[in-house]
Amino acid sequence: MNDDTSQRGFSRRRVLQGAAAVGVAAWIPFEQIPAAQAALPTPPTFPSGIPLFQQSYRNWSGAIAVDGVWTCTPSTPADVVTLANWARAHGWRLRAKGSSHNWSPLSLAADGSDAADVVLVDTKSRLTAISVDTATSRVRVQTGATMLAMLTALEAAGLGLTATPAPGDLTVGGVLAIDGHGTAVPRTGETRPAGHTYGSVSNLVQQITAVVWDAATSSYVLRTYQRNDVEAGALMAHVGRSFITEVVLQAGANQRLRCQSWFDVPATELFAPAGSGGKTFDSYLRSAGRVEAIWFPFTAKPWLKVWSVAPSKPFFSRQVTSPYNYTFSDNLPQSIFDLSAQIVSSNPANTPGFGDLNYNIVAAGLVTTFTYDIWGWSKNLLLYVRPSTLRVTANGYAILCKRADVQRVIHEFTSRYSTRLDDYRSQGRFPMNGPVEIRVTGVDRPGDVGATRSAQLSALRPRPDHPEWDSAVWLDILTLPGTPYADEFYAEMEQWIYSNYASYADVRPEWSKGWGYTSSGAWTSDDVVDTKVPTTFRTGYPLNDNWDSARAMLDILDPARVFTSAFVDRLLL
């Protein structure tokens, strides 16, 4: 790469190298050091035939960075069984490693303090088999396969999903571990197509194969469970406490979608109080059902994306035949990297200008690339985030509520966010420099796929005592890693979220994001981590089908705690 930009103060290369400080702009390949040449003490009697090497680990934002971790690449699920039995015999732990597109320390702690006696198991290299059964509209997929690969295979068979996470590089196993989701509720008058769900990807599981303890043989083995088996309830969203090697997911007939982007709707109108007229978030949900708002700080108008089912191409839409169509957000100009570095390191007062710059890039990009109105098969419109986008840190919550209360949830949140952002600004503080992202989904209804058992630890698990809570509003606030006062702002917003919605909704954590804040950072609040989060998965559920029964089942399936980390132990021990 040409380094001419290095004369400009903050070069792209310097920003990349400062991943933990300002957000990574592209994924940096990390050298693999063979075991024979590695500096780390070699794991004792490691199974032969399974490649082992030392490699650095980085999560999505770069905030979790461990310079040297043992990593291996099994070729088959049987290799994972071999690894599990080796780990148990020698007191080591295994952590599944896919794309590392997460924020929370489910795999490793930020300081690497729990990386000793750990081997990361790279699933993405070889555990990637996919086969589609068109007779049942189901896909059998190993958990190292990416969502892009799986959706491509489904598309070739005339099948698809209603909603998926936006990054196509996520592995299927990673998505299931944290109940990955997209954005979709039924529009007014819409009938759910067979095989589809408005909930999480975890709700599509029909069969799940895991490495589990077998008491009869005193060893770890592969075992397959059907969706309605009691074990499946804990495994479908296991939060990193198990190792899934393969799943069978339900799909349905593929759909052609239209995605229209708007950047001229005022936030005051889109996020207006419940019952308001005009172009409210609720109005777009009623007309299309699939909506996302991306609102840059200190800007007046969000980037609004609205997907609608469109069997035939609308006259003014541009047909697309591949995903990742918003190239302007994947190939950012140098000015973004320059300004982001300055905001974190020396000049946070540039944050309003940074918001304006991001908004202007989106507005101009949508027009110049003719992507303000696109149409095509579902995969090509649902996947739109590449690893090359600017990397930020994020908090995340799902507000479980009535569909009729969605606009109220959004209005109250955005009003509070704006007020506090202005309060901080008046003190010369700019804690948030990334956008607010708002999505809305349905809940995980097992009946959508002919089942009766739900994922016990899914944020979208319905509350039996509140059947009217049929929707979830996903709230994320993004900022560059290392931004001053960010943790304090996150902590204030989190306390307000739990307090404000308690009277008419429920708050769930988005497992892969930041939550449990104090001024010391995410996952440091004893009240949230140890009390509030378990409580939300206990309240309203029977004693034999709640947070505690899920923990107990995961312990039965892995009594030696081979598949865990320090944070997962704290959460689920």
C-alpha positions, 0 to 999 in steps of 0.5 A: 500500500502507498504510504503517501498519506503518512505525511498528513499527521494520522495515516490509515496505517497508523489508525490501523496500528492503533486499533484499541485506541480509535477503532480498526478500519480493516481486519489485520491478519495475524501471523501464525507461529508454529508450536515448535517456534512459539514462545509460549510453553507448549500444551502438554501431549497435544493431540497429534495431527491437529495443527497447533500454533501461537497467534494474537487474538483481537475482537471486533473493536480491538478492545480485547487484544491478547498478543499470544494465544494457542490456536488450533484448526481441527478438520472434523467434529471428531477432532473437537471431541479429541481436543475436549478429552485432552483438555479435560485430562490436562486441565486446559480449556477450549474456546471456539473461535470464528470471526471474533466479531464480538465486543464482550469477553465471552472468549477471553478477558480484555487483559488476557488474564484468563488466556493461560491454559487455553486453546482457541479452536478455529472453526472457520478454517475447516468446519464449514460443510453445508448441505441443503435439503429442499424436501424439508427446506432445511440446511445442515451446516457446520458451525464454522461456516459463515452466514454468507456461505450458508445464505448463498447455499440457501439462495441456490436452492430457492430458500432464505431467511426473513432477517439475519445479522448484517455482517456476512462474515459471522460464523453460524456458531457465533450467531447461535451462541448469542442469539444473533438477529436482524430486524423484522416484524410483520407489516400490517396484514402480513402473514408469516411465510412457512419456515420463517421467523421474526425472531432470532436465528436461534429460533430456526434450530431443528437439530443441534450437535454438541460435544458433551460429557458422557457419564457412561464412558467417562469421556466427551462425545458428539451427541445430537439433540432434536429441537424439543429435547430438554438439552436443546433449550440450553444449547440454542443460545449457550453464551459460549458455555458449550461447543456446537459442531453442527446444526440443522436450521429451518428455512423458507421460500426465498423472498425478493426484497426492496430496500429504500434508504432515506436521509431526509426524515427529521429525527424529531418526526421519526422518533416522535411521541407515540400516537404522532402522525407523519413519518414515524418509526411506527409508520414504517413498521406498519407499512413494511415491517423491516426498519433500521435507523442509524443516527449519527450524533449531533445530526438532525436526520438519521439514515433510515433503511426500510425493507419491504417484500417485493416479488417484482422489481419496482420501476425505480429500484436498482437490481442488485445480485450480490451483498455489501452494496453500500460501498461508501461505508466499507471504503471510508475516506481518509478524512474519517480516519484522521478525524476519528484519531483526533477525536480520541487523542486530542480534540473531542470537540470535533465530534459534532463535525465527525457526525456531520461528516459521516452523515454527508458521506452516507447522503452522498454515497447513497446518491452517487452509488444509486443504492438509495433504492435497491431490489434483489434476493434477500441475502443481497439486501440483508448483508451489508456490513463488511469487516473493512468498515470503521470499527467501534465499540457498542452497548446493546439492549433488547427492550421486550414490549408490546408492538403498540409500545414500540414508538413509545420505547424509541421516543423515550430512549432517543429523547433521553439520549439527546438530552444527556448528550447535550448535557455532556456537550455543555461541559465540554465532553463528547462521550459518543461519536458513533451512531445510535442504531435502532432495530425492531424484531419479533420474539422467538416463537417456537411454533414458527418452526413447528417446535415447542421449546425455546432457547432459554438464554435468548434475549428474544425468549417470550415471557409466558406471563406477558404474552402481549410482549411480542416485539423487541426494540434493539438499542445500540449506542456506538463510539470509538474505543478509548473515547473519554467519558464513554463508560460514564455515559454508558453507565448513566444510560443503562441505569436509566434504561432499566429504570424507565422501562420497568413499568411496561417492558423488560430489558435484556442484554445483547450478549455480544455487546457492552452492558453492565457498565460502571465508570470502570467499563462494561461488565463491571456492574455487580448489580447488572451482571449478577442480579438484573441479568439473571432475574430477567431470565427467571421472572415469569418462567417455571423453575424447570425452564429458566436461567437456573435450569439452563445453567444446570443443564450446561454444567451437566453437558460440560461438568469439567468446564472445558468450554468456558471463560472467566467471564462466562464462569462469573455469569453462569457458574 
